Amino acid sequence: MKSLNFTPHFDMSQEQLGNQNEKKGFIKWLKRLGIAGFLFFLIKGLIWLAVLYGGLHVAGC
């Protein structure tokens, strides 16, 4: 009776694995940069709204 071997077999060289890991690292870095950029502009917009509201409040409008 033959035994079945279910282990996957990949023919990837070390160079290909290195490139794949670099891509994952770059994507992870890009996502972090996107989140940081979103938070920066969100906070900046909220500060500007507070400044405008305070300016209108002081001016008596």
PyMOL commands that set and color helices and strands:
alter all, ss='L'
color gray80, all
select helices_A, chain A and resi 14-59
alter helices_A, ss='H'
color red, helices_A
deselect
rebuild
show_as cartoon
